[in-house]
Amino acid sequence: MISFSLNYFEAPSYAIAVLSADVNLAALDLPPFRAILLTGLFQSYSGAENTYQMSEIYDLIVIGGGSAGLVAAGGAATLGAKVALIEKNALGGDCLYTGCVPSKTIIESARFAHRARKAGKYGFQELEPKFLDDSFASITNRVQNVIEIIEHHDAPEVFEEMGVKVIFGTTKFLNPNEIEVSLKNSGAKRVMRAKRFCISTGSSPFVPPIEGLQETGFITNEDFSF
Ligand SMILES: Cc1cc2nc3c(=O)[nH]c(=O)nc-3n(C[C@H](O)[C@H](O)[C@H](O)COP(=O)(O)OP(=O)(O)OC[C@H]3O[C@@H](n4cnc5c(N)ncnc54)[C@H](O)[C@@H]3O)c2cc1C
């Protein structure tokens, strides 16, 4: 007797269909056995806004496009690996938007003001610098301008040119070799596979447990964004 059954093993991103066949070959004096035919992976669909595309397989998927992720992705692609880079916001990360670049730009303005006040030391008349339009926005605008000058070096096209597939979205692991990416622009979901992953998702400010701090209020480098 031969009977077939179709089983689906539902995983978050895909279903595996297994076609089982119970085969009783008593008539042939052979023990019964169960043949399992893996009919293959196929994608499950749950509406247009939540559509899984076909799995894509990479040598390396880098998660996070800050300084570390950009170097890892660009370096690996340059060495010939098939690389994808997933970033949830914008390429450049902390350094470009909330770290090195804004802080060094503000420090440079502060240094200029300091030297203007101490100009006598250098043989010039001392002066008290005033913000343009009497507003600190003159400094933050300058920070924004500097970011805009630098950010084209971290533009997606630069990394695509190196052979990196750049994707904007958030990720979650489905298993050791697969992630699900929720695309930033559409919300659609995409399953991607890789032999290796580089998790370079950076850090966030630690707020120390100092008594009264919450009541007093504070800002971090992330609040002080432009
Ligand atoms: C105020 C300040 C000044 C600094 N000044 C300097 C300096 O002068 N020189 C210097 O060398 N270093 C400086 N640093 C340190 C430097 O900014 C960090 O070392 C560097 O940015 C770390 O890079 P990263 O790639 O590890 O992380 P990040 O730059 O934080 O990048 C992580 C990226 O991962 C993305 N991400 C997070 N979670 C996910 C997810 N689930 N899916 C997809 N993407 C995700 C984030 O959006 C981000 O783009 C400074 C830092 C600060 C805070």
The ligand as an SDF file (V2000), in Angstrom:
LIG
                    3D

 53 58  0  0  0  0  0  0  0  0999 V2000
   30.4890   62.4690   20.3930 C   0  0  0  0  0  0  0  0  0  0  0  0
   31.3680   61.4530   19.7160 C   0  0  0  0  0  0  0  0  0  0  0  0
   32.5240   61.8660   19.0660 C   0  0  0  0  0  0  0  0  0  0  0  0
   33.3420   60.9280   18.4390 C   0  0  0  0  0  0  0  0  0  0  0  0
   34.5030   61.3680   17.8230 N   0  0  0  0  0  0  0  0  0  0  0  0
   35.3070   60.4860   17.2120 C   0  0  0  0  0  0  0  0  0  0  0  0
   36.4970   60.9090   16.5460 C   0  0  0  0  0  0  0  0  0  0  0  0
   36.8000   62.0990   16.5010 O   0  0  0  0  0  0  0  0  0  0  0  0
   37.2710   59.9830   15.9630 N   0  0  0  0  0  0  0  0  0  0  0  0
   36.9380   58.6670   15.9840 C   0  0  0  0  0  0  0  0  0  0  0  0
   37.6910   57.8530   15.4310 O   0  0  0  0  0  0  0  0  0  0  0  0
   35.8130   58.2140   16.5900 N   0  0  0  0  0  0  0  0  0  0  0  0
   34.9950   59.0930   17.2050 C   0  0  0  0  0  0  0  0  0  0  0  0
   33.8520   58.6560   17.8140 N   0  0  0  0  0  0  0  0  0  0  0  0
   33.5510   57.2330   17.8170 C   0  0  0  0  0  0  0  0  0  0  0  0
   32.9100   56.8210   16.5000 C   0  0  0  0  0  0  0  0  0  0  0  0
   31.7890   57.6120   16.2080 O   0  0  0  0  0  0  0  0  0  0  0  0
   32.5020   55.3510   16.6470 C   0  0  0  0  0  0  0  0  0  0  0  0
   33.6320   54.6070   17.0380 O   0  0  0  0  0  0  0  0  0  0  0  0
   32.0190   54.8050   15.3540 C   0  0  0  0  0  0  0  0  0  0  0  0
   30.9600   55.5790   14.8600 O   0  0  0  0  0  0  0  0  0  0  0  0
   31.5720   53.3680   15.5730 C   0  0  0  0  0  0  0  0  0  0  0  0
   31.1850   52.8720   14.3300 O   0  0  0  0  0  0  0  0  0  0  0  0
   30.2590   51.6070   14.2230 P   0  0  0  0  0  0  0  0  0  0  0  0
   30.1590   51.2990   12.7680 O   0  0  0  0  0  0  0  0  0  0  0  0
   30.7390   50.5540   15.1440 O   0  0  0  0  0  0  0  0  0  0  0  0
   28.8420   52.0520   14.7960 O   0  0  0  0  0  0  0  0  0  0  0  0
   27.8590   53.2050   14.3020 P   0  0  0  0  0  0  0  0  0  0  0  0
   28.5920   54.3240   13.6550 O   0  0  0  0  0  0  0  0  0  0  0  0
   26.9780   53.5250   15.4550 O   0  0  0  0  0  0  0  0  0  0  0  0
   27.0080   52.5050   13.1590 O   0  0  0  0  0  0  0  0  0  0  0  0
   26.0430   51.5410   13.4410 C   0  0  0  0  0  0  0  0  0  0  0  0
   25.0450   51.5790   12.3060 C   0  0  0  0  0  0  0  0  0  0  0  0
   24.1870   50.4500   12.4380 O   0  0  0  0  0  0  0  0  0  0  0  0
   22.8590   50.8510   12.1370 C   0  0  0  0  0  0  0  0  0  0  0  0
   21.9700   49.8990   12.7850 N   0  0  0  0  0  0  0  0  0  0  0  0
   21.7410   49.7260   14.1070 C   0  0  0  0  0  0  0  0  0  0  0  0
   20.8960   48.7060   14.3020 N   0  0  0  0  0  0  0  0  0  0  0  0
   20.5710   48.2070   13.0640 C   0  0  0  0  0  0  0  0  0  0  0  0
   19.7300   47.1590   12.6020 C   0  0  0  0  0  0  0  0  0  0  0  0
   19.0620   46.3920   13.4570 N   0  0  0  0  0  0  0  0  0  0  0  0
   19.6390   46.9320   11.2740 N   0  0  0  0  0  0  0  0  0  0  0  0
   20.3210   47.7080   10.4000 C   0  0  0  0  0  0  0  0  0  0  0  0
   21.1370   48.7280   10.7820 N   0  0  0  0  0  0  0  0  0  0  0  0
   21.2620   48.9750   12.0930 C   0  0  0  0  0  0  0  0  0  0  0  0
   22.7640   52.2700   12.6940 C   0  0  0  0  0  0  0  0  0  0  0  0
   21.7210   53.0060   12.0730 O   0  0  0  0  0  0  0  0  0  0  0  0
   24.1540   52.8080   12.3220 C   0  0  0  0  0  0  0  0  0  0  0  0
   24.1620   53.4140   11.0400 O   0  0  0  0  0  0  0  0  0  0  0  0
   32.9970   59.5570   18.4370 C   0  0  0  0  0  0  0  0  0  0  0  0
   31.8020   59.1480   19.0510 C   0  0  0  0  0  0  0  0  0  0  0  0
   30.9970   60.0740   19.6900 C   0  0  0  0  0  0  0  0  0  0  0  0
   29.7200   59.6280   20.3500 C   0  0  0  0  0  0  0  0  0  0  0  0
  1  2  1  0
  2  3  1  0
  2 52  2  0
  3  4  2  0
  4  5  1  0
  4 50  1  0
  5  6  2  0
  6  7  1  0
  6 13  1  0
  7  8  2  0
  7  9  1  0
  9 10  1  0
 10 11  2  0
 10 12  1  0
 12 13  2  0
 13 14  1  0
 14 15  1  0
 14 50  1  0
 15 16  1  0
 16 17  1  0
 16 18  1  0
 18 19  1  0
 18 20  1  0
 20 21  1  0
 20 22  1  0
 22 23  1  0
 23 24  1  0
 24 25  2  0
 24 26  1  0
 24 27  1  0
 27 28  1  0
 28 29  2  0
 28 30  1  0
 28 31  1  0
 31 32  1  0
 32 33  1  0
 33 34  1  0
 33 48  1  0
 34 35  1  0
 35 36  1  0
 35 46  1  0
 36 37  1  0
 36 45  1  0
 37 38  2  0
 38 39  1  0
 39 40  1  0
 39 45  2  0
 40 41  1  0
 40 42  2  0
 42 43  1  0
 43 44  2  0
 44 45  1  0
 46 47  1  0
 46 48  1  0
 48 49  1  0
 50 51  2  0
 51 52  1  0
 52 53  1  0
M  END
$$$$
